[in-house]
């Protein structure tokens, strides 16, 4: 099939331009917690550039700001609240398990 005919058969999706994650007035700074918290996962990890839709320069600045906020204890290094709840609810058995003897 010819290329021109093939392109006519494809259903076209409407192009929807995404809003940039950073507005022109936003200042990337370790004190701007409302901005920084958007780029951190629930576990406290820094999200990747693809997920954040940031430029390379913006991602570097965000990463530096997050690390500075962590050092100044404005942000936790890890967020293990869910894991702690799971470990707390798990029932552990503490008992002596005897050695198995060989059956004859």
ZAVODO-940213 format. One record per atom (N, C-alpha, C): residue number from 1; atom name; y, z, x; residue in one letter. Coordinates in steps of 0.02 Angstrom, whole numbers, padded with zeros to 5 digits, m for minus. Last residue first. Layout:
% ZAVODO-940213
(NUM, CA, (Y, Z, X), a)
...
//
This chain:
% ZAVODO-940213
(104, N, (m02212, 03026, 00708), x)
(104, CA, (m02274, 03004, 00739), x)
(104, C, (m02322, 02978, 00689), x)
(103, N, (m02038, 03004, 00726), x)
(103, CA, (m02096, 03016, 00682), x)
(103, C, (m02158, 02989, 00715), x)
(102, N, (m01921, 03084, 00827), x)
(102, CA, (m01965, 03027, 00817), x)
(102, C, (m02023, 03047, 00774), x)
(101, N, (m01781, 03163, 00752), x)
(101, CA, (m01840, 03165, 00794), x)
(101, C, (m01884, 03105, 00777), x)
(100, N, (m01607, 03162, 00764), x)
(100, CA, (m01667, 03137, 00730), x)
(100, C, (m01726, 03141, 00777), x)
(99, N, (m01505, 03303, 00774), x)
(99, CA, (m01535, 03246, 00806), x)
(99, C, (m01597, 03225, 00768), x)
(98, N, (m01390, 03346, 00642), x)
(98, CA, (m01445, 03359, 00688), x)
(98, C, (m01472, 03296, 00718), x)
(97, N, (m01226, 03363, 00627), x)
(97, CA, (m01279, 03317, 00610), x)
(97, C, (m01333, 03325, 00663), x)
(96, N, (m01122, 03484, 00565), x)
(96, CA, (m01165, 03466, 00621), x)
(96, C, (m01220, 03419, 00595), x)
(95, N, (m00967, 03435, 00491), x)
(95, CA, (m01031, 03470, 00491), x)
(95, C, (m01073, 03445, 00549), x)
(94, N, (m00845, 03390, 00397), x)
(94, CA, (m00855, 03419, 00463), x)
(94, C, (m00918, 03460, 00460), x)
(93, N, (m00791, 03249, 00317), x)
(93, CA, (m00843, 03299, 00319), x)
(93, C, (m00850, 03325, 00390), x)
(92, N, (m00641, 03211, 00238), x)
(92, CA, (m00681, 03210, 00299), x)
(92, C, (m00732, 03265, 00296), x)
(91, N, (m00562, 03109, 00125), x)
(91, CA, (m00602, 03170, 00132), x)
(91, C, (m00645, 03163, 00194), x)
(90, N, (m00396, 03052, 00122), x)
(90, CA, (m00466, 03039, 00140), x)
(90, C, (m00502, 03105, 00151), x)
(89, N, (m00265, 03087, 00106), x)
(89, CA, (m00307, 03089, 00047), x)
(89, C, (m00381, 03078, 00063), x)
(88, N, (m00213, 03069, 00234), x)
(88, CA, (m00212, 03135, 00204), x)
(88, C, (m00259, 03140, 00145), x)
(87, N, (m00222, 02933, 00253), x)
(87, CA, (m00262, 02977, 00296), x)
(87, C, (m00266, 03047, 00266), x)
(86, N, (m00130, 02890, 00156), x)
(86, CA, (m00199, 02869, 00152), x)
(86, C, (m00244, 02916, 00192), x)
(85, N, (m00012, 02946, 00204), x)
(85, CA, (m00036, 02965, 00138), x)
(85, C, (m00110, 02947, 00130), x)
(84, N, (m00001, 02879, 00326), x)
(84, CA, (m00009, 02951, 00325), x)
(84, C, (m00037, 02975, 00258), x)
(83, N, (00019, 02749, 00285), x)
(83, CA, (m00041, 02764, 00322), x)
(83, C, (m00054, 02839, 00321), x)
(82, N, (00145, 02763, 00225), x)
(82, CA, (00088, 02743, 00184), x)
(82, C, (00023, 02760, 00219), x)
(81, N, (00226, 02803, 00335), x)
(81, CA, (00219, 02845, 00276), x)
(81, C, (00158, 02827, 00235), x)
(80, N, (00261, 02751, 00460), x)
(80, CA, (00190, 02760, 00443), x)
(80, C, (00180, 02803, 00381), x)
(79, N, (00362, 02661, 00540), x)
(79, CA, (00364, 02690, 00473), x)
(79, C, (00292, 02695, 00448), x)
(78, N, (00431, 02679, 00703), x)
(78, CA, (00377, 02660, 00658), x)
(78, C, (00387, 02693, 00591), x)
(77, N, (00559, 02713, 00744), x)
(77, CA, (00522, 02662, 00781), x)
(77, C, (00465, 02635, 00738), x)
(76, N, (00693, 02730, 00623), x)
(76, CA, (00630, 02753, 00654), x)
(76, C, (00597, 02695, 00693), x)
(75, N, (00867, 02729, 00659), x)
(75, CA, (00809, 02697, 00629), x)
(75, C, (00746, 02725, 00661), x)
(74, N, (00947, 02811, 00729), x)
(74, CA, (00971, 02791, 00663), x)
(74, C, (00916, 02757, 00623), x)
(73, N, (00918, 02849, 00860), x)
(73, CA, (00882, 02880, 00805), x)
(73, C, (00915, 02868, 00737), x)
(72, N, (00962, 02771, 00961), x)
(72, CA, (01008, 02823, 00937), x)
(72, C, (00981, 02860, 00876), x)
(71, N, (00855, 02683, 00966), x)
(71, CA, (00866, 02730, 01022), x)
(71, C, (00912, 02787, 01001), x)
(70, N, (00874, 02612, 00848), x)
(70, CA, (00813, 02652, 00857), x)
(70, C, (00823, 02704, 00912), x)
(69, N, (00994, 02548, 00873), x)
(69, CA, (00991, 02596, 00818), x)
(69, C, (00929, 02640, 00823), x)
(68, N, (00953, 02464, 00978), x)
(68, CA, (01003, 02515, 00990), x)
(68, C, (01002, 02569, 00936), x)
(67, N, (00862, 02383, 00907), x)
(67, CA, (00838, 02424, 00963), x)
(67, C, (00888, 02480, 00979), x)
(66, N, (00949, 02319, 00818), x)
(66, CA, (00894, 02361, 00793), x)
(66, C, (00870, 02408, 00847), x)
(65, N, (01032, 02249, 00907), x)
(65, CA, (01061, 02300, 00863), x)
(65, C, (01007, 02347, 00836), x)
(64, N, (00939, 02161, 00964), x)
(64, CA, (00974, 02210, 01007), x)
(64, C, (01003, 02266, 00965), x)
(63, N, (00905, 02087, 00850), x)
(63, CA, (00854, 02125, 00887), x)
(63, C, (00886, 02178, 00931), x)
(62, N, (01028, 02028, 00817), x)
(62, CA, (00996, 02074, 00770), x)
(62, C, (00945, 02118, 00806), x)
(61, N, (01045, 01947, 00930), x)
(61, CA, (01094, 02000, 00915), x)
(61, C, (01065, 02051, 00867), x)
(60, N, (00936, 01860, 00916), x)
(60, CA, (00943, 01902, 00975), x)
(60, C, (00990, 01960, 00963), x)
(59, N, (00967, 01799, 00794), x)
(59, CA, (00907, 01840, 00800), x)
(59, C, (00910, 01885, 00860), x)
(58, N, (01085, 01730, 00828), x)
(58, CA, (01088, 01784, 00779), x)
(58, C, (01027, 01829, 00784), x)
(57, N, (01031, 01636, 00919), x)
(57, CA, (01083, 01684, 00941), x)
(57, C, (01087, 01743, 00893), x)
(56, N, (00944, 01565, 00837), x)
(56, CA, (00918, 01600, 00895), x)
(56, C, (00968, 01654, 00918), x)
(55, N, (00979, 01594, 00662), x)
(55, CA, (00981, 01554, 00723), x)
(55, C, (00956, 01597, 00781), x)
(54, N, (00864, 01643, 00532), x)
(54, CA, (00922, 01653, 00575), x)
(54, C, (00921, 01603, 00632), x)
(53, N, (00762, 01667, 00437), x)
(53, CA, (00804, 01607, 00433), x)
(53, C, (00869, 01616, 00471), x)
(52, N, (00668, 01768, 00437), x)
(52, CA, (00738, 01787, 00428), x)
(52, C, (00783, 01728, 00415), x)
(51, N, (00552, 01696, 00464), x)
(51, CA, (00557, 01735, 00402), x)
(51, C, (00630, 01750, 00386), x)
(50, N, (00582, 01641, 00588), x)
(50, CA, (00564, 01597, 00532), x)
(50, C, (00572, 01633, 00465), x)
(49, N, (00602, 01753, 00667), x)
(49, CA, (00658, 01709, 00653), x)
(49, C, (00644, 01663, 00594), x)
(48, N, (00517, 01901, 00604), x)
(48, CA, (00526, 01843, 00647), x)
(48, C, (00584, 01800, 00624), x)
(47, N, (00568, 02073, 00590), x)
(47, CA, (00541, 02012, 00562), x)
(47, C, (00558, 01952, 00607), x)
(46, N, (00519, 02217, 00672), x)
(46, CA, (00571, 02167, 00668), x)
(46, C, (00540, 02102, 00642), x)
(45, N, (00439, 02349, 00578), x)
(45, CA, (00438, 02296, 00629), x)
(45, C, (00496, 02248, 00618), x)
(44, N, (00422, 02444, 00483), x)
(44, CA, (00473, 02457, 00533), x)
(44, C, (00475, 02405, 00588), x)
(43, N, (00342, 02417, 00377), x)
(43, CA, (00313, 02457, 00430), x)
(43, C, (00363, 02474, 00485), x)
(42, N, (00423, 02334, 00303), x)
(42, CA, (00409, 02401, 00277), x)
(42, C, (00379, 02446, 00330), x)
(41, N, (00532, 02250, 00423), x)
(41, CA, (00478, 02253, 00374), x)
(41, C, (00468, 02325, 00350), x)
(40, N, (00702, 02208, 00438), x)
(40, CA, (00648, 02251, 00460), x)
(40, C, (00596, 02253, 00405), x)
(39, N, (00818, 02150, 00394), x)
(39, CA, (00778, 02113, 00443), x)
(39, C, (00721, 02154, 00472), x)
(38, N, (00887, 02236, 00315), x)
(38, CA, (00861, 02175, 00283), x)
(38, C, (00813, 02138, 00329), x)
(37, N, (00938, 02333, 00398), x)
(37, CA, (00878, 02350, 00360), x)
(37, C, (00849, 02289, 00324), x)
(36, N, (01058, 02279, 00448), x)
(36, CA, (00999, 02283, 00491), x)
(36, C, (00935, 02294, 00450), x)
(35, N, (01147, 02293, 00339), x)
(35, CA, (01130, 02227, 00365), x)
(35, C, (01064, 02229, 00405), x)
(34, N, (01152, 02430, 00323), x)
(34, CA, (01135, 02388, 00265), x)
(34, C, (01115, 02318, 00287), x)
(33, N, (01196, 02477, 00447), x)
(33, CA, (01126, 02488, 00427), x)
(33, C, (01106, 02445, 00367), x)
(32, N, (01289, 02450, 00567), x)
(32, CA, (01286, 02417, 00502), x)
(32, C, (01214, 02419, 00475), x)
(31, N, (01277, 02497, 00694), x)
(31, CA, (01300, 02545, 00643), x)
(31, C, (01296, 02516, 00573), x)
(30, N, (01244, 02392, 00775), x)
(30, CA, (01192, 02442, 00764), x)
(30, C, (01213, 02492, 00710), x)
(29, N, (01297, 02236, 00707), x)
(29, CA, (01312, 02296, 00745), x)
(29, C, (01258, 02348, 00728), x)
(28, N, (01364, 02092, 00660), x)
(28, CA, (01300, 02117, 00683), x)
(28, C, (01313, 02175, 00730), x)
(27, N, (01460, 02076, 00520), x)
(27, CA, (01463, 02091, 00591), x)
(27, C, (01397, 02122, 00611), x)
(26, N, (01501, 01954, 00401), x)
(26, CA, (01453, 02005, 00424), x)
(26, C, (01458, 02013, 00500), x)
(25, N, (01579, 01847, 00366), x)
(25, CA, (01613, 01910, 00378), x)
(25, C, (01567, 01965, 00404), x)
(24, N, (01491, 01743, 00341), x)
(24, CA, (01537, 01736, 00398), x)
(24, C, (01570, 01803, 00415), x)
(23, N, (01327, 01811, 00307), x)
(23, CA, (01389, 01780, 00287), x)
(23, C, (01437, 01779, 00347), x)
(22, N, (01159, 01780, 00337), x)
(22, CA, (01219, 01813, 00362), x)
(22, C, (01281, 01775, 00338), x)
(21, N, (01069, 01698, 00273), x)
(21, CA, (01059, 01770, 00270), x)
(21, C, (01119, 01810, 00295), x)
(20, N, (01131, 01565, 00171), x)
(20, CA, (01119, 01593, 00237), x)
(20, C, (01113, 01669, 00233), x)
(19, N, (01038, 01506, 00032), x)
(19, CA, (01098, 01539, 00056), x)
(19, C, (01083, 01567, 00126), x)
(18, N, (00961, 01346, 00029), x)
(18, CA, (00957, 01419, 00030), x)
(18, C, (01022, 01448, 00057), x)
(17, N, (00969, 01212, m00080), x)
(17, CA, (00993, 01239, m00017), x)
(17, C, (00993, 01315, m00020), x)
(16, N, (00848, 01119, m00144), x)
(16, CA, (00885, 01179, m00158), x)
(16, C, (00905, 01211, m00092), x)
(15, N, (00808, 00965, m00207), x)
(15, CA, (00826, 01001, m00146), x)
(15, C, (00869, 01060, m00164), x)
(14, N, (00674, 00937, m00318), x)
(14, CA, (00747, 00945, m00309), x)
(14, C, (00761, 00987, m00247), x)
(13, N, (00546, 00829, m00265), x)
(13, CA, (00567, 00896, m00282), x)
(13, C, (00643, 00901, m00275), x)
(12, N, (00481, 00679, m00329), x)
(12, CA, (00529, 00712, m00284), x)
(12, C, (00546, 00781, m00310), x)
(11, N, (00322, 00610, m00327), x)
(11, CA, (00372, 00647, m00366), x)
(11, C, (00418, 00685, m00319), x)
(10, N, (00290, 00451, m00261), x)
(10, CA, (00292, 00523, m00249), x)
(10, C, (00342, 00557, m00295), x)
(9, N, (00311, 00318, m00284), x)
(9, CA, (00260, 00351, m00323), x)
(9, C, (00262, 00427, m00315), x)
(8, N, (00403, 00276, m00192), x)
(8, CA, (00423, 00277, m00262), x)
(8, C, (00374, 00315, m00305), x)
(7, N, (00334, 00277, m00074), x)
(7, CA, (00387, 00327, m00083), x)
(7, C, (00411, 00331, m00155), x)
(6, N, (00250, 00167, m00092), x)
(6, CA, (00221, 00234, m00088), x)
(6, C, (00275, 00288, m00100), x)
(5, N, (00335, 00058, m00086), x)
(5, CA, (00304, 00074, m00150), x)
(5, C, (00275, 00145, m00151), x)
(4, N, (00370, 00063, 00049), x)
(4, CA, (00423, 00069, m00001), x)
(4, C, (00394, 00086, m00069), x)
(3, N, (00248, 00043, 00115), x)
(3, CA, (00283, 00107, 00121), x)
(3, C, (00336, 00116, 00066), x)
(2, N, (00113, m00033, 00023), x)
(2, CA, (00175, m00038, 00061), x)
(2, C, (00212, 00029, 00060), x)
(1, N, (m00059, 00000, 00042), x)
(1, CA, (00000, 00000, 00000), x)
(1, C, (00062, 00000, 00044), x)
//
